Amino acid sequence: MAQGLGAAILSGYAVSEEDKKTFDVFSLDRYFPKRRYGLLLRKKKYFSPAVKAFLRSINPDILFKK
């Protein structure tokens, strides 16, 4: 499933238990109430400023490790 982009939005049904070991998974139900979506972030991945801004627009409380 991983494409090397660092972040993805996809159906929650597409996320396996194995994926949860590799990715941080955040619910996006608040933004997509009729469907179940989640946000996957590669652990220990560098995110560009543009990706960080996008992620903060979805989850202002998200923390990025340095």
N, CA, C and O atoms as a GROMACS GRO file, in nm:
protein
  264
    1MET      N    1   0.081  -0.118   0.000
    1MET     CA    2   0.000   0.000   0.000
    1MET      C    3   0.086   0.126   0.000
    1MET      O    4   0.049   0.224  -0.065
    2ALA      N    5   0.196   0.130   0.068
    2ALA     CA    6   0.279   0.250   0.080
    2ALA      C    7   0.336   0.291  -0.055
    2ALA      O    8   0.390   0.209  -0.129
    3GLN      N    9   0.323   0.421  -0.084
    3GLN     CA   10   0.373   0.474  -0.211
    3GLN      C   11   0.489   0.570  -0.192
    3GLN      O   12   0.538   0.628  -0.289
    4GLY      N   13   0.535   0.588  -0.068
    4GLY     CA   14   0.649   0.674  -0.043
    4GLY      C   15   0.619   0.823  -0.035
    4GLY      O   16   0.711   0.904  -0.034
    5LEU      N   17   0.491   0.861  -0.028
    5LEU     CA   18   0.454   1.002  -0.024
    5LEU      C   19   0.455   1.059   0.117
    5LEU      O   20   0.468   1.180   0.135
    6GLY      N   21   0.440   0.976   0.216
    6GLY     CA   22   0.443   1.021   0.355
    6GLY      C   23   0.306   1.042   0.416
    6GLY      O   24   0.293   1.030   0.538
    7ALA      N   25   0.204   1.071   0.336
    7ALA     CA   26   0.069   1.093   0.389
    7ALA      C   27  -0.032   1.048   0.284
    7ALA      O   28  -0.007   1.058   0.164
    8ALA      N   29  -0.146   0.998   0.331
    8ALA     CA   30  -0.251   0.953   0.239
    8ALA      C   31  -0.386   0.963   0.308
    8ALA      O   32  -0.396   0.946   0.429
    9ILE      N   33  -0.489   0.989   0.230
    9ILE     CA   34  -0.626   0.983   0.279
    9ILE      C   35  -0.693   0.869   0.204
    9ILE      O   36  -0.693   0.866   0.081
   10LEU      N   37  -0.750   0.777   0.279
   10LEU     CA   38  -0.816   0.663   0.217
   10LEU      C   39  -0.922   0.609   0.309
   10LEU      O   40  -0.931   0.648   0.426
   11SER      N   41  -1.002   0.522   0.257
   11SER     CA   42  -1.108   0.458   0.334
   11SER      C   43  -1.049   0.383   0.453
   11SER      O   44  -0.946   0.317   0.441
   12GLY      N   45  -1.115   0.395   0.567
   12GLY     CA   46  -1.071   0.322   0.686
   12GLY      C   47  -1.072   0.173   0.666
   12GLY      O   48  -0.999   0.100   0.734
   13TYR      N   49  -1.154   0.125   0.575
   13TYR     CA   50  -1.161  -0.019   0.547
   13TYR      C   51  -1.035  -0.069   0.477
   13TYR      O   52  -1.007  -0.189   0.476
   14ALA      N   53  -0.958   0.023   0.420
   14ALA     CA   54  -0.836  -0.015   0.350
   14ALA      C   55  -0.716  -0.028   0.444
   14ALA      O   56  -0.609  -0.072   0.402
   15VAL      N   57  -0.733   0.010   0.571
   15VAL     CA   58  -0.624   0.008   0.668
   15VAL      C   59  -0.626  -0.123   0.745
   15VAL      O   60  -0.723  -0.153   0.815
   16SER      N   61  -0.520  -0.200   0.732
   16SER     CA   62  -0.511  -0.328   0.802
   16SER      C   63  -0.444  -0.311   0.938
   16SER      O   64  -0.387  -0.206   0.967
   17GLU      N   65  -0.450  -0.413   1.019
   17GLU     CA   66  -0.380  -0.412   1.147
   17GLU      C   67  -0.229  -0.399   1.126
   17GLU      O   68  -0.160  -0.335   1.205
   18GLU      N   69  -0.179  -0.459   1.021
   18GLU     CA   70  -0.037  -0.449   0.987
   18GLU      C   71   0.000  -0.304   0.953
   18GLU      O   72   0.106  -0.256   0.993
   19ASP      N   73  -0.088  -0.235   0.879
   19ASP     CA   74  -0.065  -0.094   0.847
   19ASP      C   75  -0.055  -0.010   0.973
   19ASP      O   76   0.025   0.083   0.980
   20LYS      N   77  -0.135  -0.041   1.074
   20LYS     CA   78  -0.136   0.035   1.199
   20LYS      C   79  -0.004   0.023   1.275
   20LYS      O   80   0.027   0.106   1.360
   21LYS      N   81   0.073  -0.081   1.245
   21LYS     CA   82   0.205  -0.096   1.306
   21LYS      C   83   0.308  -0.004   1.239
   21LYS      O   84   0.406   0.036   1.302
   22THR      N   85   0.285   0.028   1.113
   22THR     CA   86   0.378   0.108   1.034
   22THR      C   87   0.340   0.256   1.029
   22THR      O   88   0.426   0.343   1.019
   23PHE      N   89   0.210   0.285   1.036
   23PHE     CA   90   0.159   0.420   1.018
   23PHE      C   91   0.089   0.471   1.143
   23PHE      O   92   0.034   0.392   1.220
   24ASP      N   93   0.091   0.603   1.163
   24ASP     CA   94   0.002   0.667   1.259
   24ASP      C   95  -0.128   0.690   1.183
   24ASP      O   96  -0.126   0.745   1.073
   25VAL      N   97  -0.240   0.649   1.240
   25VAL     CA   98  -0.369   0.658   1.173
   25VAL      C   99  -0.459   0.754   1.251
   25VAL      O  100  -0.476   0.738   1.371
   26PHE      N  101  -0.516   0.852   1.182
   26PHE     CA  102  -0.604   0.951   1.243
   26PHE      C  103  -0.739   0.947   1.174
   26PHE      O  104  -0.747   0.940   1.051
   27SER      N  105  -0.845   0.950   1.252
   27SER     CA  106  -0.981   0.951   1.198
   27SER      C  107  -1.012   1.085   1.134
   27SER      O  108  -0.975   1.190   1.186
   28LEU      N  109  -1.080   1.081   1.021
   28LEU     CA  110  -1.126   1.203   0.953
   28LEU      C  111  -1.278   1.206   0.946
   28LEU      O  112  -1.335   1.275   0.862
   29ASP      N  113  -1.345   1.133   1.036
   29ASP     CA  114  -1.491   1.128   1.037
   29ASP      C  115  -1.554   1.266   1.048
   29ASP      O  116  -1.661   1.290   0.992
   30ARG      N  117  -1.488   1.356   1.118
   30ARG     CA  118  -1.539   1.492   1.136
   30ARG      C  119  -1.548   1.566   1.003
   30ARG      O  120  -1.633   1.654   0.987
   31TYR      N  121  -1.463   1.533   0.909
   31TYR     CA  122  -1.460   1.601   0.779
   31TYR      C  123  -1.536   1.526   0.671
   31TYR      O  124  -1.581   1.586   0.573
   32PHE      N  125  -1.551   1.397   0.688
   32PHE     CA  126  -1.619   1.313   0.590
   32PHE      C  127  -1.722   1.227   0.664
   32PHE      O  128  -1.704   1.106   0.676
   33PRO      N  129  -1.831   1.288   0.714
   33PRO     CA  130  -1.923   1.216   0.802
   33PRO      C  131  -2.000   1.101   0.738
   33PRO      O  132  -2.043   1.010   0.809
   34LYS      N  133  -2.019   1.102   0.608
   34LYS     CA  134  -2.098   0.997   0.544
   34LYS      C  135  -2.015   0.873   0.513
   34LYS      O  136  -2.071   0.767   0.483
   35ARG      N  137  -1.885   0.885   0.520
   35ARG     CA  138  -1.796   0.774   0.490
   35ARG      C  139  -1.689   0.767   0.598
   35ARG      O  140  -1.669   0.862   0.673
   36ARG      N  141  -1.624   0.656   0.603
   36ARG     CA  142  -1.518   0.638   0.701
   36ARG      C  143  -1.383   0.654   0.631
   36ARG      O  144  -1.346   0.572   0.547
   37TYR      N  145  -1.311   0.759   0.666
   37TYR     CA  146  -1.180   0.786   0.610
   37TYR      C  147  -1.080   0.801   0.723
   37TYR      O  148  -1.118   0.828   0.837
   38GLY      N  149  -0.956   0.785   0.692
   38GLY     CA  150  -0.850   0.805   0.790
   38GLY      C  151  -0.730   0.868   0.724
   38GLY      O  152  -0.715   0.866   0.602
   39LEU      N  153  -0.645   0.924   0.806
   39LEU     CA  154  -0.522   0.987   0.759
   39LEU      C  155  -0.406   0.902   0.806
   39LEU      O  156  -0.390   0.877   0.926
   40LEU      N  157  -0.324   0.859   0.712
   40LEU     CA  158  -0.206   0.778   0.744
   40LEU      C  159  -0.082   0.864   0.731
   40LEU      O  160  -0.063   0.932   0.631
   41LEU      N  161   0.001   0.859   0.831
   41LEU     CA  162   0.128   0.932   0.828
   41LEU      C  163   0.240   0.834   0.854
   41LEU      O  164   0.239   0.762   0.953
   42ARG      N  165   0.336   0.830   0.766
   42ARG     CA  166   0.450   0.742   0.785
   42ARG      C  167   0.525   0.788   0.911
   42ARG      O  168   0.558   0.905   0.924
   43LYS      N  169   0.551   0.694   1.001
   43LYS     CA  170   0.626   0.726   1.123
   43LYS      C  171   0.769   0.762   1.087
   43LYS      O  172   0.829   0.701   0.998
   44LYS      N  173   0.823   0.860   1.157
   44LYS     CA  174   0.961   0.906   1.139
   44LYS      C  175   0.987   0.957   0.997
   44LYS      O  176   1.098   0.942   0.945
   45LYS      N  177   0.887   1.016   0.934
   45LYS     CA  178   0.899   1.066   0.797
   45LYS      C  179   0.910   1.218   0.799
   45LYS      O  180   0.840   1.284   0.876
   46TYR      N  181   0.998   1.275   0.717
   46TYR     CA  182   1.007   1.420   0.701
   46TYR      C  183   0.889   1.467   0.617
   46TYR      O  184   0.858   1.407   0.514
   47PHE      N  185   0.824   1.573   0.661
   47PHE     CA  186   0.714   1.633   0.586
   47PHE      C  187   0.753   1.773   0.542
   47PHE      O  188   0.808   1.850   0.621
   48SER      N  189   0.725   1.805   0.418
   48SER     CA  190   0.753   1.938   0.368
   48SER      C  191   0.663   2.039   0.441
   48SER      O  192   0.562   2.000   0.499
   49PRO      N  193   0.699   2.167   0.438
   49PRO     CA  194   0.613   2.268   0.500
   49PRO      C  195   0.471   2.267   0.446
   49PRO      O  196   0.376   2.290   0.521
   50ALA      N  197   0.454   2.239   0.317
   50ALA     CA  198   0.319   2.234   0.258
   50ALA      C  199   0.238   2.119   0.316
   50ALA      O  200   0.120   2.136   0.346
   51VAL      N  201   0.300   2.003   0.332
   51VAL     CA  202   0.231   1.888   0.389
   51VAL      C  203   0.197   1.916   0.535
   51VAL      O  204   0.086   1.885   0.580
   52LYS      N  205   0.290   1.976   0.610
   52LYS     CA  206   0.263   2.010   0.750
   52LYS      C  207   0.145   2.107   0.761
   52LYS      O  208   0.060   2.091   0.848
   53ALA      N  209   0.139   2.206   0.673
   53ALA     CA  210   0.028   2.302   0.675
   53ALA      C  211  -0.104   2.231   0.648
   53ALA      O  212  -0.204   2.258   0.714
   54PHE      N  213  -0.105   2.141   0.551
   54PHE     CA  214  -0.226   2.064   0.521
   54PHE      C  215  -0.268   1.981   0.641
   54PHE      O  216  -0.385   1.980   0.678
   55LEU      N  217  -0.172   1.911   0.702
   55LEU     CA  218  -0.203   1.826   0.816
   55LEU      C  219  -0.255   1.908   0.934
   55LEU      O  220  -0.346   1.865   1.004
   56ARG      N  221  -0.197   2.026   0.956
   56ARG     CA  222  -0.245   2.112   1.065
   56ARG      C  223  -0.385   2.166   1.037
   56ARG      O  224  -0.459   2.194   1.131
   57SER      N  225  -0.421   2.181   0.909
   57SER     CA  226  -0.557   2.227   0.878
   57SER      C  227  -0.659   2.119   0.914
   57SER      O  228  -0.775   2.150   0.944
   58ILE      N  229  -0.618   1.995   0.910
   58ILE     CA  230  -0.706   1.883   0.947
   58ILE      C  231  -0.703   1.860   1.097
   58ILE      O  232  -0.807   1.837   1.159
   59ASN      N  233  -0.584   1.865   1.156
   59ASN     CA  234  -0.566   1.837   1.298
   59ASN      C  235  -0.470   1.939   1.357
   59ASN      O  236  -0.349   1.917   1.356
   60PRO      N  237  -0.521   2.052   1.408
   60PRO     CA  238  -0.433   2.157   1.461
   60PRO      C  239  -0.346   2.112   1.578
   60PRO      O  240  -0.243   2.174   1.605
   61ASP      N  241  -0.383   2.006   1.646
   61ASP     CA  242  -0.308   1.958   1.762
   61ASP      C  243  -0.196   1.859   1.727
   61ASP      O  244  -0.127   1.809   1.815
   62ILE      N  245  -0.178   1.832   1.598
   62ILE     CA  246  -0.078   1.733   1.558
   62ILE      C  247   0.061   1.783   1.593
   62ILE      O  248   0.092   1.901   1.578
   63LEU      N  249   0.144   1.693   1.640
   63LEU     CA  250   0.282   1.725   1.676
   63LEU      C  251   0.378   1.659   1.579
   63LEU      O  252   0.361   1.543   1.543
   64PHE      N  253   0.477   1.734   1.536
   64PHE     CA  254   0.579   1.680   1.448
   64PHE      C  255   0.710   1.672   1.526
   64PHE      O  256   0.754   1.771   1.584
   65LYS      N  257   0.770   1.555   1.526
   65LYS     CA  258   0.897   1.537   1.596
   65LYS      C  259   1.009   1.592   1.510
   65LYS      O  260   1.003   1.586   1.387
   66LYS      N  261   1.111   1.644   1.575
   66LYS     CA  262   1.224   1.700   1.500
   66LYS      C  263   1.332   1.598   1.485
   66LYS      O  264   1.436   1.626   1.425
   0.00000   0.00000   0.00000
